[in-house]
């Protein structure tokens, strides 16, 4: 089955290719990738959520507010930019679908991250978003094994299970099911600071000691930068292997934007934050590691 190219553009000194199955390739003739704008943005659009997850680093709740999806900088996003939309519960935002249509028209590649319970409750809506190509990627956050979520993830090639290091422990139940997983680093931030315990720490140690045995049990195993550090993934690969798949540090070509608090930063756990501006190039220049 062919995977069409859906994004191709120049960013600074490198070329980005993005395929329909979620594969992203960066190429440069130089020793280092130097971006002029973010080709990947983690965008929080709401703080509303009814799950009250005890480790939520965003402290989302039923009192959470929605962000403004008409911020001026959104009009300056470059075609081909990946927009990872989350919350809170992004499905709760009343203007989500309108926003996704606008981003699609601009050539921005959107993905959505939802809680597994919200996926089950609103699966027809999510399937419609996928069918209409308003989202190309779907991240599904789960804390425990859920067969309905697994069935959904097996149905769509771009569905990725988001599993928090130290929290999710049912890995053996996911083995050999042709699944894609993304392991997220444990964030001692927000509620995560209070939730951290000896049990969480022991779970993290188990995963660190056994993660290499997982690589052949999933279709794709990926990590955010925090998980790469916590699990010492660099030690498991050759220098050439690691450098060929590492997409860069937070702030190299990525950034975090909070539309609720109207702030941006290198990542969602960054202490240093800035007020939103009107141009994504100017905003990125403030946090870019290569500025």
C-alpha positions, 0 to 999 in steps of 0.5 A: 500500500502506497503512502502519498506525500502530503507535505513537502517544503523547505525550512531553513537549511533542510527539506521536510517530507511528510507522508500520509502514514505519519512518516516524517523525513528531514534532509539536509546537506549540512551538519546541523538542522537549522529551522526558520519556523516550527515544523511541529507545534504542540497546541493546547486549545482547551483546559476543559476536561471531565476526566480529572486524571491524577497525573495531568500536568495541565491541571485540566478540569470541568472548570477549564476554559477554551482557547481562542482559535482565531489568534492572529499568529495562526494565520501565519502558520506555514503550509506543511506544519504539523499541529498536534492539537490537545487539551484538556479534551479538544473534542469539547471545544465548540469551534474545533471542526471549523478550526480543522477545516480552516487549517486543512484549507491552509495546508496545515497537517493536524492531528488530535490527541484524545483520552481513550474514554472520550474516544469511545464516547465520541468515536463517530465524530472522530471517525468523521474527522478522519474520513474527511481528512481533517486530522491525519494523526490520532493520539489516544491516551490510555492509563490501562488496557482497553479493548475498545480502544485497541480495536479502534487503533487497529482500524486506523493506521495513523492511530497511536497509543500515548502511554505515560512512562511510569503510569501505563504498565499493561504493555504485555497486553499490547504485544504483537497486535500491529499497534503504534505506540508513543511513550511519553515522559513522566512530567513532574509538573502540575498534578504530576508533581503530587502524583509521583510515588515510589510505585511510579518510580519503580514502573519507570525503572522496569520500563527502562530495563525492559524497553529494548525487548518491546521494539519488535512487538509493535508496529512503531515504538516512538518517544517524546524527548522527555521519555528518551531521556528518562529511558536512556534510549540513546544507550540502546542504539548506535550513534548512527541509528540514534542520529538518523531517527532523533528529530531534535531537542525541544526548541530546535524545530518544535514549540508548545503553544497554550491558547488558553493562557495565551502563552508559548514556550519550548515545551509544555513543561517549560518554566520560561514562557512568553505572551502570544505574538501575531507572527509564528516566525517572531514567536519561534525566534524567541525559543529557537535553540539556533537563534 
